[in-house]
Amino acid sequence: MTPIPIGRGKNWLKYFQYEEERDTPSDTRNILLIVFTLVAAVTFQAGVNPPGGVWQETSDGHIAGRAIFASEKPAYYVFLIFNTMAFSNSILIIVSLTHKFPFHFEIWVASVSMFVTYGSAIFAISPGESIRLRYVLITAAGPFVVRLVVLVFNLLLRKHVQNLQQESHSVHG
């Protein structure tokens, strides 16, 4: 193991960067699981309890239990969209990294349950005029759709390369 650089002028950032020769896939997966579990926890909490909290009483046109931050519509949309994207992406990474783990089905069930809980919470605290369901759903589905497109593209590319190799062997064979 490489000693930790001590002293002036040492590049700590470079020392702690990922190195394929040094870092095992298992260690890397474990670190990613920790990081994305933290992201999921933080974004879940931020969605359930948004910045500024919720109105405590129904008065002055505000409804108890609704997000105070939602009164600033553009800022609330930005917060909600990016928080949902981070939450969705973290769930995707967690489920992907735990593929073929024991209790994988249970991890899926827990992840879907957490996703539904997150969704119901943000819809419960968001005033009806402040939130557009389709934008949030598109944002939540975004990381999953992008991943699916990449997988399909890789599959088609692999098939294309195999066909080219077979044609090359049949012409030269």
Secondary structure by P-SEA (a helix, b strand, c coil): ccccccccccccccccccccccccaaaaaaaaaaaaaaaaaaaaaaaacccccccccccccccccccccccaaaaaaaaaaaaaaaaaaaaaaaaaaaccccaaaaaaaaaaaaaaaaaaaaaaacccccccaaaaaaaaaaaaaaaaaaaaaaaaaaaaaaaaaaaaaaaac
